[in-house]
Amino acid sequence: MERDIFIISVYCLVVEIMQKIEKSCQFRSRGFSPKLTDAEVITIEICGEFFKLHEDTEIYQYFKRHYLTFFPNLPDRTTFVRQSANLWQAKLICQSVLPAMSEQNQDAVQSIDTLPLPVCTWTRGGRRDKRFSLVADYGHCAAKNLDYYGFKLGLRIARTGMITHFPLLNARAHDIHHLGALIEGFAGTVPADKGFLDEYQHGLWRETQAAQVITPSRRNMESSPEQVKLVKKTRYWRKLVETVGSQLTERFQISKIKVKDLWHYQNRIFRKILSHTVAVYLNMQNGNKALQLSLLADF
């Protein structure tokens, strides 16, 4: 798919979603309507992230240089950045609408995992600065052997790879303590890694929410034949959430967000997640494998 076609496809999709949500949501209460529509701003952000442009300045300059004919009302950079940040709610709602439109939020099997989100460099004497001092915390990622200061991003995905839930979590707490936040409102099968191994909690959530968490057992633990079969059957879906995490980390640079306040930080998180979800949705619409993002305008 050519980039021009990709941008047009994203714009048409965003306009369709915005028409649905603007009937019940009001994103500004006063002042004149901006010349660049909200749908155009969100389209530019989604496409910019997909094109591996992760800074506001990079996205703005790219579209001003190459796509001013598509967006003739593109304002100055400061106005564009302010408008995009003020639309964080719209991006969050768009993200919730897409899984509903594609019925992925109703998938009976949804895998979970967490991603480390460092917000600053770790040094011998501690963290380098004091950003997010009241909300961020020290954490450790065993899979990457990484000590860091920041957050964890929770991920819950359908079997296609579409993200259905993504809470921002405390970095210090062990993954098992975030199980409730990750499976909130979901009843079904939940493949997960050993970080979520806790038989007591598994039984609790199975009784109260009908959520069956399936994790591999440790070597010193005995497993029933049924448990072994379930683990083998759900192994692929458990690995799929790791693939999504790798895409967010490598293509979308979600662990390298450089901002100084939580408001802008969350806005960047939302637009990266939304960009990934839109790409998955378009692949599904075009009959491609959902997570083969390189099939969409990657040249």
C-alpha positions in Angstrom: 0.0 0.0 0.0 1.4 3.4 -0.9 1.7 6.0 1.8 -0.9 8.3 0.1 -3.5 5.5 0.2 -2.5 4.6 3.7 -3.1 8.2 4.9 -6.4 8.4 3.1 -7.5 5.1 4.6 -6.6 6.2 8.1 -8.4 9.6 7.6 -11.6 7.9 6.4 -11.5 5.5 9.4 -10.9 8.4 11.9 -13.7 10.5 10.4 -16.0 7.5 10.8 -15.1 7.1 14.4 -15.2 10.8 15.2 -18.7 11.1 13.7 -19.8 8.4 16.2 -18.2 9.8 19.3 -18.8 13.5 18.7 -22.5 13.0 19.2 -21.9 12.1 22.9 -18.5 13.7 23.6 -17.5 17.3 23.5 -13.8 17.9 23.3 -13.9 21.7 23.6 -16.3 24.0 25.4 -15.5 27.4 24.1 -13.6 29.4 21.5 -13.6 29.1 17.7 -13.3 25.8 16.0 -9.7 25.2 14.7 -9.0 25.3 11.0 -7.4 21.9 11.1 -10.1 19.5 12.1 -9.7 17.1 15.0 -9.9 14.1 12.6 -7.0 15.6 10.5 -4.9 16.1 13.6 -5.4 12.5 14.8 -4.8 11.2 11.3 -1.4 13.0 11.2 -0.5 11.7 14.6 -1.4 8.1 13.8 0.4 8.1 10.4 3.4 9.9 11.9 3.9 7.3 14.6 3.4 4.5 12.0 6.1 6.1 9.8 8.5 5.9 12.8 8.3 9.7 13.5 8.0 9.9 17.2 8.6 13.5 18.1 6.0 16.2 17.6 8.4 18.3 15.6 9.4 15.4 13.3 5.7 14.6 12.6 4.8 18.3 11.9 7.8 19.0 9.6 7.3 15.7 7.6 3.6 16.5 6.9 4.3 20.2 6.2 7.0 19.2 3.7 5.3 16.3 1.9 1.5 16.5 2.5 0.5 20.1 2.7 -1.8 19.4 -0.3 -3.6 16.8 1.9 -3.8 19.2 4.9 -3.8 22.8 3.5 -5.0 24.2 6.8 -2.0 22.9 8.8 -1.2 25.7 11.3 2.1 26.7 12.9 3.9 24.0 14.9 3.0 25.3 18.3 -0.7 25.4 17.6 -0.6 21.9 16.0 1.2 20.4 19.1 -1.2 22.1 21.5 -4.3 20.9 19.6 -2.9 17.3 19.4 -2.2 17.2 23.2 -5.7 18.5 24.0 -7.2 15.6 22.0 -5.8 12.9 24.3 -9.4 12.0 25.3 -10.5 11.7 21.7 -7.6 9.3 21.0 -8.4 7.2 24.1 -12.0 6.9 23.0 -11.0 6.1 19.4 -8.8 3.3 20.8 -11.8 1.8 22.7 -14.1 2.1 19.7 -11.9 0.1 17.3 -12.0 -3.2 19.2 -15.7 -2.8 19.5 -16.2 -2.1 15.8 -14.1 -5.2 14.9 -15.7 -7.2 17.8 -12.2 -8.0 19.1 -13.2 -6.9 22.6 -15.6 -9.9 22.6 -12.8 -12.4 21.9 -13.1 -15.3 24.4 -9.3 -15.6 24.6 -7.2 -12.5 25.5 -3.5 -12.7 26.5 -1.8 -10.4 29.0 1.7 -9.1 29.7 3.5 -6.0 30.9 6.2 -3.8 29.4 8.8 -1.7 31.2 8.5 2.0 30.5 11.6 3.8 31.7 11.3 7.6 31.8 14.9 8.5 32.5 18.4 7.0 32.5 19.5 4.9 35.4 22.9 5.9 36.8 25.1 4.6 39.6 23.8 7.1 42.1 20.1 6.5 41.1 17.9 8.1 38.5 19.2 11.1 36.5 16.3 13.4 37.2 13.0 13.8 39.1 10.3 13.6 36.4 7.0 12.1 37.6 8.2 12.1 41.2 4.8 11.5 42.7 3.6 8.7 40.3 6.6 6.9 38.8 8.7 4.4 40.8 11.7 2.1 40.6 11.1 -1.3 38.9 12.9 -4.4 37.7 12.2 -6.3 34.5 13.5 -9.9 34.8 13.0 -10.7 31.2 15.4 -7.9 30.1 17.5 -7.9 33.3 16.7 -4.2 33.5 16.5 -1.9 36.6 14.7 1.3 35.7 12.7 4.2 37.0 9.3 4.7 35.4 6.1 2.7 34.8 4.8 -0.5 33.5 2.4 -0.7 30.6 -0.1 -3.5 30.9 -1.3 -5.2 27.7 -4.3 -7.3 27.0 -4.8 -8.4 23.4 -7.2 -10.5 21.4 -6.1 -13.5 19.3 -5.6 -11.3 16.3 -3.1 -9.2 18.2 -5.4 -6.1 18.6 -4.9 -4.3 21.9 -8.1 -4.3 23.9 -6.9 -2.9 27.3 -3.7 -1.1 28.3 -3.5 0.3 31.8 -0.5 2.3 33.0 0.8 0.5 36.1 3.2 1.0 39.0 6.7 -0.2 38.1 7.7 -1.5 41.6 4.8 -4.0 42.1 5.2 -7.5 40.8 3.1 -8.5 37.8 0.8 -10.7 39.8 -0.4 -7.7 41.8 -1.5 -6.1 38.5 -3.6 -9.1 37.5 -6.9 -7.5 38.5 -6.2 -4.3 36.5 -5.3 -6.4 33.4 -8.3 -8.6 33.4 -10.8 -6.0 34.6 -14.2 -6.5 33.0 -13.1 -9.6 31.1 -14.6 -13.1 31.4 -12.8 -15.8 29.4 -9.4 -17.5 28.9 -6.3 -15.5 29.8 -3.0 -16.9 28.7 -0.1 -15.3 30.7 3.6 -15.9 31.5 5.0 -17.2 34.8 5.0 -13.7 36.3 1.3 -14.2 36.8 1.5 -17.6 38.5 -0.5 -17.6 41.7 -3.0 -20.4 42.2 -4.9 -18.6 44.9 -5.6 -15.5 42.7 -6.4 -17.7 39.7 -9.1 -19.4 41.7 -10.4 -16.1 43.1 -10.8 -14.5 39.6 -12.2 -17.7 38.2 -15.0 -17.7 40.8 -15.7 -14.0 40.9 -15.3 -13.0 37.2 -15.2 -16.3 35.2 -11.7 -15.4 34.0 -9.4 -18.5 33.6 -5.8 -17.5 33.9 -3.5 -20.0 32.3 0.3 -19.9 33.1 3.1 -22.4 32.6 4.2 -24.1 35.9 7.6 -23.9 37.4 9.9 -26.9 37.2 9.5 -27.8 40.8 5.7 -27.8 40.5 3.4 -30.7 39.6 0.8 -30.1 36.9 -2.3 -32.1 36.0 -2.6 -33.5 32.4 -5.4 -31.1 31.8 -3.2 -28.2 32.8 -0.4 -29.3 30.6 -2.8 -29.5 27.6 -4.2 -26.0 28.3 -0.7 -24.5 28.5 0.3 -26.1 25.2 -2.9 -25.0 23.5 -2.5 -21.4 24.6 1.3 -21.1 24.1 0.9 -19.4 20.7 -1.5 -16.7 22.0 0.8 -16.2 25.1 3.7 -15.5 22.7 1.6 -13.3 20.5 1.3 -10.6 23.3 5.1 -10.6 23.4 5.2 -9.9 19.7 2.9 -6.9 20.2 5.1 -5.7 23.0 8.1 -6.0 20.7 6.4 -3.9 18.0 5.5 -1.2 20.5 9.0 -1.1 21.8 10.9 -1.3 18.5 8.7 0.3 15.8 6.8 2.7 18.0 9.6 3.5 20.5 7.1 3.4 23.4 9.8 3.1 26.0 11.7 6.2 24.8 9.1 8.9 25.3 10.8 12.2 26.3 8.4 14.6 28.0 8.3 16.3 31.3 4.7 15.9 32.6 2.2 13.1 32.9 -0.3 14.8 30.6 1.9 14.8 27.6 3.3 11.4 28.5 -0.1 9.8 28.5 -1.0 11.5 25.2 2.1 9.9 23.6 1.2 6.5 25.0 -2.4 6.8 23.7 -1.4 7.8 20.1 1.2 5.0 19.8 -1.3 2.4 21.0 -3.9 3.9 18.6 -1.5 3.9 15.7 -0.8 0.2 16.3 -4.5 -0.6 16.7 -5.4 1.2 13.5 -2.7 -0.7 11.6 -4.0 -4.0 12.9 -7.6 -3.0 12.0 -6.6 -2.0 8.4 -4.7 -5.3 7.9 -7.8 -7.2 9.0 -9.9 -5.2 6.6 -7.5 -5.8 3.7 -7.3 -9.6 4.4 -3.7 -9.5 5.6 -2.2 -11.1 8.7 -3.1 -8.6 11.4 0.4 -8.1 12.9 2.3 -7.9 9.6 2.6 -4.1 9.9 5.2 -4.0 7.1 2.4 -4.7 4.6 1.1 -1.2 5.3 3.1 1.6 3.7 6.5 0.4 5.0 9.0 1.4 2.4 
